[in-house]
Every structure is written in structure tokens, then in C-alpha cells.
Amino acid sequence: MAQLRPTRSDGDALAERHRACCAEGDPRRWKNAPLAQRVFILHNLIMRTADRLVEPHGLTSSRWLLLGALEQFESPPTLSELSGNALLSLQNVSRMVASLEADGLVERYTLAGRGRSVFVRLTARGVRTLEEAESAAVVFARGLLAGLDAPTVDDTERRLERLITNLEGLERRLESPGEGGRAERESELEQR
């Protein structure tokens, strides 16, 4: 089972960086969005920690996430569906799928009558790799949620879901074509 074994200096350095960037009154602290700064820090820590946990299985956190997303579909998704589920650009998903396919973890294919749609499915090796990485998921979840009771976890999930929904809405408005999208961007910038 994969275990994290940070050296004392790693742990001390991480704690010092956290104190330095999050201290009240620190000029590096994001004055208008301290929560966003903490979310970015959390994202970075999640990705680095997950990378360390799944590295023995030949994965990175991004590849692990994509394999896990594939497992959630009842039938193999298209690249576009996978992109939407993983909240990644089609270009990033396509690149990662090509890499996973080269490693024998997924397979791309087309279906007659479905136009140019490219479907993706796990190979037997991909399924085995996910099963082997399951112990990493347990270690990761325990470490992430240490000290939090079930109601706190549920409440945090609801609040995070709200933040995701908020940003998805903002993203749609910013991407809207024509003057509406530009006006929204200008309005958002003016409110700063």
C-alpha cells in the first residue's frame, strides 16, 4: 500500500510556505479573493499528493482522474463527453487519452453511423491499474478528510458544489459570443 513519507524538511517547508502565503496582512495574500487563493493551494496539494500516491502504478493524478471518470460511464463515452465530465478541454482530454492509449490503459474507437465521434474505453490493463490504485484512493481520502466528521464533509461538498456551479456559470457568460460576453468580462473587471 502506497504511503506518504515526507521528510521533516519537506513538511517544515510546506508549513512555512502555507504560513507565508496565508498570513493575515501578508502582501502576497490575495486581498480580493483569499478563499480562491486557498482553493488554488488546495488544488496544488491535491495534485502533488495524488501524483506521489499513484506514481508506483505508472499514473499521474490527471491520468488517474481521467481513468476514474471513464469508469463512471455506463457505456464508453465520446471524447467530448469525457471532456465535459472531467471539466477539461477537449484538446487536453484528447492528448491524455492518446498517452493512456500508448500505455495500453485505454482504447479509442469509432462506431459506424456515429459520424466522426471517437469513443474511449478502459482496456483490461486499465481496469487492473485502477483496481491496483484503489489503495492509494483510500490513503488519499483518509489524509484529506482527517479530523472532519461526516456532517462537515457533507457540508463542504455542498459548498464546493455551489462554487463549481458559480464558476461554470461565469465561464459560460465569459465565453458567450459577441458583445454579451465582452460586456460581462468588462463588468467583472470593473467591479474589482
One Martini backbone bead per residue (centre of mass of N, CA, C, O) as a GRO file, in nm:
protein
  192
    1MET     BB    1   0.096   0.037   0.023
    2ALA     BB    2   0.073   0.359  -0.018
    3GLN     BB    3   0.298   0.602   0.123
    4LEU     BB    4   0.360   0.885   0.297
    5ARG     BB    5   0.713   1.024   0.335
    6PRO     BB    6   0.792   1.290   0.460
    7THR     BB    7   1.016   1.495   0.531
    8ARG     BB    8   1.083   1.724   0.754
    9SER     BB    9   1.162   1.943   0.547
   10ASP     BB   10   0.906   1.925   0.378
   11GLY     BB   11   0.702   1.993   0.600
   12ASP     BB   12   0.830   2.262   0.686
   13ALA     BB   13   0.816   2.402   0.410
   14LEU     BB   14   0.510   2.385   0.374
   15ALA     BB   15   0.431   2.536   0.630
   16GLU     BB   16   0.580   2.798   0.562
   17ARG     BB   17   0.433   2.862   0.298
   18HIS     BB   18   0.154   2.878   0.422
   19ARG     BB   19   0.210   3.105   0.622
   20ALA     BB   20   0.313   3.316   0.412
   21CYS     BB   21   0.041   3.314   0.217
   22CYS     BB   22  -0.192   3.330   0.472
   23ALA     BB   23  -0.131   3.572   0.622
   24GLU     BB   24  -0.226   3.825   0.775
   25GLY     BB   25  -0.117   4.109   0.590
   26ASP     BB   26   0.004   3.980   0.355
   27PRO     BB   27   0.097   4.088   0.038
   28ARG     BB   28   0.045   3.794  -0.104
   29ARG     BB   29  -0.231   3.813  -0.040
   30TRP     BB   30  -0.550   3.788  -0.152
   31LYS     BB   31  -0.748   4.048  -0.108
   32ASN     BB   32  -1.017   3.962  -0.296
   33ALA     BB   33  -0.934   3.618  -0.278
   34PRO     BB   34  -0.859   3.408  -0.036
   35LEU     BB   35  -1.018   3.154  -0.114
   36ALA     BB   36  -0.893   3.112  -0.392
   37GLN     BB   37  -0.609   3.068  -0.290
   38ARG     BB   38  -0.675   2.814  -0.122
   39VAL     BB   39  -0.776   2.648  -0.361
   40PHE     BB   40  -0.510   2.648  -0.514
   41ILE     BB   41  -0.348   2.513  -0.293
   42LEU     BB   42  -0.520   2.259  -0.275
   43HIS     BB   43  -0.486   2.168  -0.565
   44ASN     BB   44  -0.180   2.136  -0.555
   45LEU     BB   45  -0.177   1.928  -0.322
   46ILE     BB   46  -0.351   1.717  -0.455
   47MET     BB   47  -0.174   1.663  -0.703
   48ARG     BB   48   0.093   1.594  -0.558
   49THR     BB   49  -0.013   1.367  -0.378
   50ALA     BB   50  -0.136   1.189  -0.599
   51ASP     BB   51   0.120   1.148  -0.758
   52ARG     BB   52   0.267   0.991  -0.530
   53LEU     BB   53   0.054   0.759  -0.496
   54VAL     BB   54   0.042   0.668  -0.827
   55GLU     BB   55   0.332   0.621  -0.937
   56PRO     BB   56   0.358   0.303  -0.890
   57HIS     BB   57   0.121   0.281  -1.137
   58GLY     BB   58   0.192   0.489  -1.377
   59LEU     BB   59   0.073   0.761  -1.263
   60THR     BB   60  -0.121   1.043  -1.252
   61SER     BB   61  -0.359   1.241  -1.142
   62SER     BB   62  -0.484   1.296  -1.422
   63ARG     BB   63  -0.497   1.002  -1.520
   64TRP     BB   64  -0.662   0.896  -1.284
   65LEU     BB   65  -0.908   1.076  -1.326
   66LEU     BB   66  -0.975   0.976  -1.614
   67LEU     BB   67  -1.012   0.678  -1.548
   68GLY     BB   68  -1.238   0.727  -1.339
   69ALA     BB   69  -1.434   0.859  -1.539
   70LEU     BB   70  -1.469   0.614  -1.724
   71GLU     BB   71  -1.594   0.425  -1.500
   72GLN     BB   72  -1.875   0.598  -1.471
   73PHE     BB   73  -1.969   0.489  -1.729
   74GLU     BB   74  -2.191   0.272  -1.880
   75SER     BB   75  -2.071   0.374  -2.150
   76PRO     BB   76  -1.873   0.462  -2.376
   77PRO     BB   77  -1.734   0.757  -2.438
   78THR     BB   78  -1.671   1.038  -2.568
   79LEU     BB   79  -1.450   1.281  -2.576
   80SER     BB   80  -1.660   1.501  -2.512
   81GLU     BB   81  -1.788   1.367  -2.263
   82LEU     BB   82  -1.525   1.345  -2.103
   83SER     BB   83  -1.464   1.644  -2.097
   84GLY     BB   84  -1.721   1.731  -1.943
   85ASN     BB   85  -1.678   1.549  -1.690
   86ALA     BB   86  -1.367   1.663  -1.634
   87LEU     BB   87  -1.335   1.968  -1.701
   88LEU     BB   88  -1.191   1.956  -1.987
   89SER     BB   89  -1.042   1.994  -2.256
   90LEU     BB   90  -1.041   1.836  -2.550
   91GLN     BB   91  -0.737   1.856  -2.593
   92ASN     BB   92  -0.648   1.732  -2.322
   93VAL     BB   93  -0.800   1.466  -2.345
   94SER     BB   94  -0.675   1.372  -2.610
   95ARG     BB   95  -0.384   1.366  -2.507
   96MET     BB   96  -0.428   1.170  -2.267
   97VAL     BB   97  -0.551   0.937  -2.428
   98ALA     BB   98  -0.306   0.886  -2.607
   99SER     BB   99  -0.120   0.812  -2.369
  100LEU     BB  100  -0.295   0.581  -2.253
  101GLU     BB  101  -0.291   0.415  -2.513
  102ALA     BB  102   0.020   0.375  -2.531
  103ASP     BB  103  -0.005   0.218  -2.236
  104GLY     BB  104  -0.278   0.028  -2.250
  105LEU     BB  105  -0.545   0.163  -2.085
  106VAL     BB  106  -0.676   0.248  -2.360
  107GLU     BB  107  -0.943   0.283  -2.614
  108ARG     BB  108  -0.997   0.379  -2.942
  109TYR     BB  109  -1.314   0.440  -3.127
  110THR     BB  110  -1.551   0.367  -3.377
  111LEU     BB  111  -1.886   0.413  -3.517
  112ALA     BB  112  -2.118   0.327  -3.710
  113GLY     BB  113  -2.325   0.613  -3.753
  114ARG     BB  114  -2.133   0.835  -3.564
  115GLY     BB  115  -1.935   0.949  -3.734
  116ARG     BB  116  -1.652   1.118  -3.577
  117SER     BB  117  -1.678   0.973  -3.324
  118VAL     BB  118  -1.487   0.920  -3.027
  119PHE     BB  119  -1.419   0.646  -2.835
  120VAL     BB  120  -1.379   0.533  -2.483
  121ARG     BB  121  -1.191   0.262  -2.323
  122LEU     BB  122  -1.110   0.033  -2.113
  123THR     BB  123  -0.880  -0.184  -2.044
  124ALA     BB  124  -0.769  -0.440  -1.871
  125ARG     BB  125  -0.524  -0.278  -1.771
  126GLY     BB  126  -0.685  -0.031  -1.671
  127VAL     BB  127  -0.851  -0.181  -1.460
  128ARG     BB  128  -0.611  -0.289  -1.295
  129THR     BB  129  -0.487  -0.015  -1.228
  130LEU     BB  130  -0.729   0.092  -1.070
  131GLU     BB  131  -0.736  -0.133  -0.859
  132GLU     BB  132  -0.443  -0.082  -0.753
  133ALA     BB  133  -0.514   0.234  -0.679
  134GLU     BB  134  -0.721   0.208  -0.443
  135SER     BB  135  -0.530   0.241  -0.201
  136ALA     BB  136  -0.466   0.538  -0.267
  137ALA     BB  137  -0.754   0.645  -0.224
  138VAL     BB  138  -0.767   0.581   0.077
  139VAL     BB  139  -0.526   0.747   0.169
  140PHE     BB  140  -0.623   1.014   0.053
  141ALA     BB  141  -0.895   1.042   0.201
  142ARG     BB  142  -0.786   1.025   0.489
  143GLY     BB  143  -0.595   1.269   0.468
  144LEU     BB  144  -0.800   1.488   0.375
  145LEU     BB  145  -1.033   1.406   0.616
  146ALA     BB  146  -0.891   1.461   0.861
  147GLY     BB  147  -1.100   1.567   1.133
  148LEU     BB  148  -1.369   1.503   0.976
  149ASP     BB  149  -1.693   1.488   0.977
  150ALA     BB  150  -1.966   1.402   0.801
  151PRO     BB  151  -2.117   1.678   0.808
  152THR     BB  152  -1.872   1.844   0.710
  153VAL     BB  153  -1.833   1.702   0.443
  154ASP     BB  154  -2.114   1.756   0.329
  155ASP     BB  155  -2.098   2.066   0.347
  156THR     BB  156  -1.848   2.099   0.170
  157GLU     BB  157  -1.965   1.971  -0.085
  158ARG     BB  158  -2.192   2.179  -0.122
  159ARG     BB  159  -2.009   2.430  -0.139
  160LEU     BB  160  -1.837   2.336  -0.377
  161GLU     BB  161  -2.069   2.301  -0.575
  162ARG     BB  162  -2.142   2.600  -0.577
  163LEU     BB  163  -1.871   2.703  -0.687
  164ILE     BB  164  -1.882   2.544  -0.948
  165THR     BB  165  -2.144   2.665  -1.053
  166ASN     BB  166  -2.052   2.957  -1.056
  167LEU     BB  167  -1.809   2.915  -1.256
  168GLU     BB  168  -1.968   2.797  -1.488
  169GLY     BB  169  -2.140   3.048  -1.533
  170LEU     BB  170  -1.909   3.245  -1.584
  171GLU     BB  171  -1.785   3.095  -1.821
  172ARG     BB  172  -2.028   3.114  -2.009
  173ARG     BB  173  -2.039   3.424  -2.013
  174LEU     BB  174  -1.742   3.466  -2.118
  175GLU     BB  175  -1.795   3.278  -2.388
  176SER     BB  176  -1.987   3.449  -2.509
  177PRO     BB  177  -2.079   3.584  -2.785
  178GLY     BB  178  -2.000   3.887  -2.832
  179GLU     BB  179  -2.101   4.145  -2.633
  180GLY     BB  180  -2.191   3.987  -2.382
  181GLY     BB  181  -1.913   3.870  -2.306
  182ARG     BB  182  -1.756   4.136  -2.298
  183ALA     BB  183  -1.935   4.284  -2.093
  184GLU     BB  184  -1.891   4.086  -1.864
  185ARG     BB  185  -1.585   4.118  -1.842
  186GLU     BB  186  -1.588   4.423  -1.790
  187SER     BB  187  -1.766   4.412  -1.538
  188GLU     BB  188  -1.584   4.232  -1.369
  189LEU     BB  189  -1.337   4.427  -1.375
  190GLU     BB  190  -1.478   4.684  -1.256
  191GLN     BB  191  -1.545   4.548  -0.966
  192ARG     BB  192  -1.242   4.573  -0.864
   0.00000   0.00000   0.00000
